[in-house]
Amino acid sequence: MIQAGDINFKIAGSRLKRKLDRKVSFGLWMIALLVAIFFYCRYLDSLTHVRVSAKSRHKVPTVSAPAVDKLKLAASSPKNDDKPALAKTNNPAPATAANGNFADSLMSVLSPSAKAESMQPGLPPASKPAKRMTAPAVAQESSGQRLLPATAEQKRLKTAQDGFDDVMSLASKYPNAYGFTSDDNLVAATLGNPVPVYMIAQEDQANYAGQPVASLLKPANEWLFPIMLDNHIRYLVQVRYDGRDFVLGHGSRALAMAYDKILARWPASQGFHPQLVINPDMPFYFFTIPELPNPNMTDTTRMFDFDPALSPANVILGSWR
C-alpha cells in the first residue's frame, strides 16, 4: 500500500510539474510576443514619423504677409518672452504625443484605424500665397536721364540753375567771395526771378533830346538771376543769348550788392521798377528809375556812396557819344 501510494504521488507530482512547466513556457512566450509587438509598433511609428518629416521638409506651407507680420509682433511682444509664438491654423493638430505609450502601440496593432487617429498628427493645410497688388503704370524719367527743356524760358532757366549750382558749390568753400558769410545757412539760398538787362542804340544816344529813357530801351539778350538769402541779393548769375543758345556769363557780387541797395531805396511796394542798362562798349552797368519825373541814368557804383544821388540821363548819354 505504501509503495502504491508513493507511486501515485510521484505520478501526480510529475503531472503537476509538467503543467507548471507548460504554464511557465506559455507565460514566457506571451511575454516575448508582447515585447516583439511593442518593438514592432515602435518600428512602425518611427517609419510614420520619418515619412511625415520628409513630406514636411519638401512641402513647406506658404505664409502670407499678414501672417508674417503677426508672427513678428508675437515674437517682439514682452508677454511672449518665455513662450514660443505659435501660428494659429483652421485645423489645429491634436494634442496627442508623437510617441505613444505601450497601450497605444498595442491598440494600433489590433486596430489600424486607432493607430491612424492616435499616432498620426493632423497637418494643417498649406495656406494660399497672398495676392500681389499691381500698381498702375506711371510714366517716369529713366534714371540719370533728364527731360530737355522745350521753350526758350525753360532753356534759360536751366542754364541759370547750372550757374546757381556752380556758385553754391564754390560758396561752400569761399563764402565771402560770393556774398555770404561763414555763419550763413547756404542750404536756404534760392534762385530768384530773372532781371532783364536793356541797352540803348547808338543812334538813340546821339539823338537824345530829354525824352523818357524807357522809350529808348531795347532788350540786350541778357538776364541776371539773383541768388537770394534772408531777403537780400547775395550774388547775380549772368545768362546771355549768343544767337544760338543760352550761355553762362560772368556773375558779380558787387553788382548784386548795388542792385540790392537800389531795390531797397526804390522798392516795388512803392511803385518803382528800376531797370538795368548797359552800353555794349563799356564794362559797366547803369540803372534808371522810369517812375521818377526827371529822366535819369546812373552808374550802379554810385550806390556805394555815402549819399547816392541820381544822374541826369542827358549827362550820361552824352558821355556815351
Helices and strands as residue ranges (DSSP letters): H 2-58, H 65-76, G 78-80, H 102-110, H 112-119, H 152-171, G 176-178, G 186-188, E 190-191, E 195-200, H 202-206, G 213-216, E 217-229, E 232-241, E 246-248, H 253-265, G 268-270, E 275-278, E 285-288, E 298-299, G 300-304, H 313-319
